[in-house]
Amino acid sequence: MVLGVSAKLPKLLLMNSPVTLFLTLITVIFSYQGFQNQRFFDKYAFQIDGILKYKEYYRLISSGFLHGSWMHLGFNLYTFFSFGESLENVVGSANFLFIYFVSLIGGNVLSLFIHRFDGQYAAIGASGAVCGVIFASIVVFPNMEIGMFLMPFSMSSWMYGLLFVLISIYGIRSRMSNIGHDAHLGGALLGMLVAVGLYPESLKENYLPIVLVVTPTLAFIYLIAKRPDILFIEKFTFNQKDYKNIDDEYNERKFARQQEIDDILEKIHAKGFDSLSEREKEALERFSEK
């Protein structure tokens, strides 16, 4: 729902978007470095143990400038540019920068909360921040229509917002893909709320998409705070024996981590320490610090 999204907005004659250009340049450079250097990539990616256990809070920001491939980077930047130039031109560079980083951090904080029991969970990408820019644009441009990549039609912002929330919530619960729906949803919510704070008159002019996005999102976050067990389901199914609770999930992940360490130790025994990859050495180091 995020990659390859474009805004149907009138182009402003005098574009003034230095922050959009700067963020794009930094993202390309940072992502390229991650493509070339696995150690660099691992150091700056969003990773639960790194943040919660080792207090590497910079990952909440740095992960937003890493991408998994050129295609991932390209689609994110395509979407970012489609909305970013017009939004920055209207709200100003300082406010635009504020929206971007609040959305980035907010999306990652929601992801951190949801995956807090999974120490090995990792993620990268600017999608949370980009979602914040999209949904801030929905607030600022009341009559905006949104198009999808390679689709010959566009939809109203309220319809896109509602579909986005429903698909994000389902994606978080079903875990049917490796898409960071939690970061998308958190970023979208924060971007929209910041824009409403900057332009409170938008509540009168554009209340429908705001209500359709904010209400179910806040209700979902409240629900998972009170009932975190609702997050742990398999794919869409009515087979109750497939259900997993928090303890099941935790024990499975704990077993998987122990199995990884056992495999590394066995490799050392058979081939020596120098046979380990950089990732295996880092995993062994993390385990030895526990």
C-alpha positions in Angstrom: 0.0 0.0 0.0 3.0 2.4 0.4 5.4 1.6 -2.3 4.6 3.1 -5.7 2.0 5.5 -4.4 1.6 8.9 -6.1 -0.4 12.1 -5.3 -2.8 13.6 -7.8 -1.9 17.2 -6.9 -1.6 20.4 -9.0 2.1 21.1 -9.5 3.2 24.4 -7.9 5.0 26.7 -10.2 7.9 27.6 -7.8 9.0 24.5 -6.0 11.1 25.1 -3.0 12.0 21.7 -1.5 15.6 21.6 -0.2 14.8 19.2 2.6 13.2 16.8 0.2 16.2 16.8 -2.0 18.6 16.6 1.0 16.8 13.6 2.6 16.8 11.9 -0.8 20.5 12.4 -1.3 21.3 11.2 2.3 19.1 8.1 1.9 20.7 7.1 -1.4 24.2 7.5 0.0 23.4 5.7 3.3 21.5 2.9 1.5 24.4 2.4 -1.0 26.9 2.1 1.8 24.6 -0.6 3.3 24.5 -2.4 0.0 28.3 -2.6 -0.1 29.0 -3.3 3.6 27.1 -5.9 5.6 28.7 -4.8 8.9 27.5 -1.2 8.2 24.1 -2.5 7.4 23.8 -4.6 10.6 25.1 -1.8 12.7 22.4 0.7 11.7 19.4 -1.5 11.0 16.4 -1.5 13.3 17.0 -4.5 15.6 15.1 -5.2 18.8 17.9 -6.5 21.0 20.2 -3.7 19.8 17.7 -1.1 20.9 16.2 -2.6 24.0 19.2 -4.5 25.4 22.2 -2.5 24.2 20.5 0.9 24.2 21.4 1.6 20.6 18.6 4.1 20.2 20.2 5.6 17.1 18.8 2.6 15.2 15.3 4.2 15.5 16.5 6.8 13.0 19.4 5.3 11.1 17.3 2.3 9.9 15.1 4.7 8.0 18.0 5.5 5.7 18.8 1.9 4.8 17.1 -0.2 2.2 17.2 -3.8 1.2 17.6 -3.3 -2.6 17.7 -0.7 -5.3 14.0 -1.6 -6.1 13.0 -1.0 -2.4 14.9 2.3 -2.4 13.5 3.4 -5.8 9.9 2.8 -4.9 10.2 4.6 -1.6 11.9 7.6 -3.2 9.3 7.7 -6.0 6.5 7.9 -3.4 8.5 10.3 -1.2 9.1 12.7 -4.1 5.5 12.5 -5.3 4.2 13.9 -2.0 7.3 15.5 -0.5 7.9 18.4 -2.9 4.3 19.8 -2.7 4.0 19.2 1.1 7.3 20.9 1.9 6.4 23.8 -0.4 3.2 24.4 1.6 4.2 23.7 5.2 7.8 24.9 5.0 11.1 23.1 5.3 11.3 23.1 9.1 7.8 21.7 9.6 8.4 19.2 6.8 11.6 18.0 8.5 9.6 17.7 11.8 6.9 15.7 10.2 9.4 13.3 8.5 11.4 12.5 11.7 8.4 12.3 14.0 6.8 9.8 11.6 10.1 7.8 11.2 10.6 7.6 15.0 6.9 7.1 15.8 6.6 4.2 13.3 9.7 2.5 14.7 8.5 3.0 18.3 5.2 1.2 17.4 7.2 -1.6 15.7 9.5 -1.8 18.8 6.4 -2.2 21.1 4.8 -4.8 18.9 8.0 -6.9 18.5 9.5 -6.3 21.9 9.5 -10.0 22.7 11.4 -10.9 19.5 15.0 -9.9 20.2 16.1 -11.0 16.7 13.5 -8.9 14.8 15.1 -6.5 12.4 13.8 -4.0 9.8 15.0 -1.3 7.5 13.5 1.4 5.2 12.0 4.8 5.1 8.5 3.6 4.6 7.3 4.8 8.1 8.5 8.3 7.4 7.1 8.2 3.9 3.7 7.2 5.2 3.9 10.1 7.6 4.5 12.4 4.6 1.6 10.8 2.7 -0.9 11.2 5.5 0.3 14.7 6.4 -0.5 15.5 2.7 -4.0 14.1 3.1 -4.5 16.6 5.9 -3.0 19.6 4.1 -4.6 18.9 0.7 -8.3 18.2 1.3 -9.2 17.2 -2.3 -6.2 15.1 -3.0 -6.6 11.9 -4.9 -4.1 9.1 -4.7 -2.9 6.7 -7.4 -1.2 3.4 -7.3 1.8 2.4 -9.4 0.8 0.9 -12.8 -3.0 1.2 -11.9 -5.0 3.3 -14.4 -7.2 4.9 -11.7 -6.9 6.9 -8.5 -9.0 7.0 -5.3 -10.1 9.7 -2.8 -7.8 10.3 0.1 -10.4 9.0 2.6 -10.8 5.7 0.8 -7.1 5.2 0.5 -6.7 6.1 4.2 -9.3 3.6 5.3 -7.9 0.8 3.1 -4.4 1.6 4.3 -5.4 1.2 8.0 -7.4 -2.0 7.5 -4.6 -3.6 5.4 -2.0 -2.5 7.9 -3.9 -3.9 10.9 -4.5 -7.2 9.0 -0.8 -7.3 8.0 0.4 -6.8 11.5 -1.8 -9.6 12.8 -1.4 -12.1 10.0 2.3 -11.6 9.4 1.8 -12.8 5.8 4.8 -10.9 4.4 8.0 -9.2 5.5 6.4 -5.7 5.0 6.8 -3.5 8.1 3.1 -2.8 8.5 3.5 -1.7 12.1 6.1 1.0 11.1 3.8 2.1 8.3 0.8 2.5 10.5 2.7 4.3 13.3 4.3 6.6 10.8 1.0 7.4 9.1 -0.7 8.1 12.4 2.1 10.5 13.6 2.4 12.3 10.3 -1.4 12.9 10.3 -1.5 14.1 13.9 1.4 16.4 13.5 -0.2 17.9 10.4 -3.5 18.4 12.3 -1.5 20.1 15.1 0.1 22.5 12.5 -3.2 23.1 10.7 -6.1 22.6 13.2 -8.5 24.1 10.7 -8.1 20.9 8.7 -10.4 19.2 11.2 -13.3 21.1 9.7 -12.2 21.1 6.1 -11.0 17.5 5.9 -12.5 15.6 8.9 -13.5 12.4 7.1 -10.1 10.9 6.2 -8.7 12.1 9.5 -11.4 10.3 11.5 -11.2 7.2 9.3 -7.5 6.9 9.9 -7.0 8.1 13.5 -10.0 6.4 15.1 -9.3 2.7 14.1 -5.6 3.2 14.5 -5.8 4.5 18.1 -8.4 1.8 18.9 -6.1 -0.9 17.6 -3.0 0.4 19.5 -5.1 0.6 22.7 -6.4 -2.9 22.1 -2.9 -4.4 21.6 -1.7 -2.6 24.7 -4.4 -4.2 26.8 -4.6 -7.5 24.9 -1.2 -8.2 23.3 -2.2 -11.8 22.7 -4.4 -10.7 19.8 -1.2 -10.1 17.8 -0.1 -13.7 17.7 -2.2 -15.4 15.0 -1.3 -17.3 11.9 -2.6 -16.6 8.5 -6.3 -16.0 8.0 -7.8 -19.3 9.2 -10.6 -20.6 11.3 -8.5 -23.5 12.5 -8.1 -22.9 16.2 -5.3 -25.4 16.7 -3.1 -23.1 14.7 -3.4 -20.3 17.3 -0.2 -19.3 19.2 -0.1 -17.3 22.4 2.8 -15.1 23.6 4.5 -17.9 25.5 4.4 -20.1 22.4 6.0 -17.4 20.2 8.6 -16.5 22.8 9.6 -20.2 23.3 9.9 -20.8 19.6 12.1 -17.8 19.1 14.3 -18.7 22.1 14.7 -22.2 20.7 15.6 -20.8 17.3 18.3 -18.5 18.8 19.7 -21.4 20.8 19.8 -23.5 17.7 21.7 -20.8 15.9 24.4 -20.6 18.6 24.6 -24.4 18.7 25.3 -24.4 14.9 28.0 -21.8 15.3 29.7 -23.7 18.1 29.6 -26.9 16.0 31.1 -25.0 13.1 33.9 -23.7 15.3 34.6 -27.2 16.6 34.7 -28.6 13.0 36.5 -25.8 11.1 37.9 -23.3 13.7 36.9 -19.8 14.7 38.3 -18.2 11.5 35.7 -20.1 9.4 32.9 -18.0 10.9 31.3 -15.2 8.9 31.0 -11.7 10.3 27.4 -12.2 11.1 28.1 -15.4 12.9 30.9 -13.7 14.9 28.5 -10.9 15.9 25.8 -13.4 16.9 28.3 -15.3 19.1 29.5 -12.0 20.7 26.0 -11.0 21.5 25.3 -14.4 23.0 28.5 -14.3 25.1 27.4 -10.9 26.6 24.1 -12.3 27.9 
